[in-house]
Amino acid sequence: MGFNHPELAHLLCPVKHLSSFLDNPTESVEMRKQLQDGCVTTVSTNWPAFLYCGDIPGEDFNPVQFDKGFLCGFVLIQVSFSSACYVCPK
């Protein structure tokens, strides 16, 4: 799975490379191949798109205000809400 799956690759793609990933479907295949081959580095300072808010995760990313919408992604909120429902006593 991971970068091999089209939807997971979109969520795991570093947010600063997301615009080139979303622009063109044929380019997204090339970008996914670059991610798999290690040509596009995924380091700790390049946050994945699923951590950012937006209808498409990370689409509202602004490199100048990189903290705007950070940790507000749908997946992250759903996981934190689900775990809080199971962990917290009633």
C-alpha positions as CSV (number, residue, x, y, z in Angstrom):
1,M,0.0,0.0,0.0
2,G,1.4,3.4,0.9
3,F,2.6,5.3,-2.2
4,N,1.5,2.4,-4.4
5,H,-2.2,3.2,-3.8
6,P,-3.5,6.3,-5.6
7,E,-5.6,7.6,-2.7
8,L,-3.1,6.8,0.0
9,A,-0.3,8.4,-2.1
10,H,-2.4,11.6,-2.2
11,L,-2.8,11.6,1.5
12,L,0.9,10.8,2.2
13,C,2.3,13.2,-0.4
14,P,4.3,16.0,1.2
15,V,2.0,19.0,1.2
16,K,4.5,21.3,-0.6
17,H,4.4,18.9,-3.6
18,L,0.7,18.4,-3.6
19,S,-0.2,21.0,-6.2
20,S,1.9,19.2,-8.8
21,F,0.4,15.9,-7.7
22,L,-3.2,17.2,-8.2
23,D,-2.7,19.3,-11.4
24,N,-2.7,16.6,-13.9
25,P,-3.7,12.9,-13.6
26,T,-0.7,11.8,-15.8
27,E,1.6,13.9,-13.7
28,S,0.2,12.4,-10.5
29,V,1.3,8.9,-11.8
30,E,4.7,10.4,-12.4
31,M,4.8,12.1,-9.0
32,R,3.7,8.8,-7.3
33,K,6.6,7.0,-9.1
34,Q,9.0,9.7,-7.9
35,L,7.8,9.3,-4.3
36,Q,8.2,5.5,-4.6
37,D,11.7,5.8,-6.1
38,G,12.8,8.3,-3.4
39,C,13.3,11.2,-6.0
40,V,10.9,13.3,-3.9
41,T,12.1,13.2,-0.3
42,T,9.7,12.7,2.5
43,V,11.4,14.1,5.6
44,S,10.0,15.2,8.9
45,T,9.8,18.9,7.8
46,N,7.6,18.0,4.8
47,W,4.3,17.2,6.5
48,P,1.9,14.9,4.7
49,A,-1.3,16.3,3.1
50,F,-3.7,14.5,5.4
51,L,-2.7,16.7,8.3
52,Y,-4.1,19.8,6.7
53,C,-7.7,20.8,6.2
54,G,-9.5,21.1,3.0
55,D,-12.1,19.3,0.9
56,I,-9.1,17.7,-0.7
57,P,-6.6,17.3,2.2
58,G,-3.9,20.0,1.9
59,E,-5.5,21.9,-1.0
60,D,-5.7,25.1,1.1
61,F,-2.0,24.9,2.0
62,N,-0.2,28.2,2.0
63,P,3.6,28.0,2.2
64,V,3.8,31.4,3.8
65,Q,1.3,30.5,6.6
66,F,2.2,26.8,6.8
67,D,0.6,26.4,10.2
68,K,-2.9,27.6,9.0
69,G,-5.1,24.5,8.9
70,F,-2.3,22.3,10.3
71,L,-3.6,19.3,12.4
72,C,-7.2,20.0,11.2
73,G,-7.4,17.3,8.5
74,F,-10.5,15.2,8.4
75,V,-8.7,11.9,8.9
76,L,-6.9,13.2,12.0
77,I,-10.0,14.7,13.5
78,Q,-12.0,11.5,12.9
79,V,-9.3,9.3,14.5
80,S,-8.9,11.6,17.5
81,F,-12.7,11.8,18.0
82,S,-13.1,8.0,17.6
83,S,-10.4,7.2,20.1
84,A,-11.8,9.8,22.6
85,C,-15.2,8.1,22.4
86,Y,-13.6,4.7,23.2
87,V,-11.1,5.8,25.8
88,C,-12.9,8.4,27.9
89,P,-15.3,7.0,30.5
90,K,-18.9,8.1,30.4
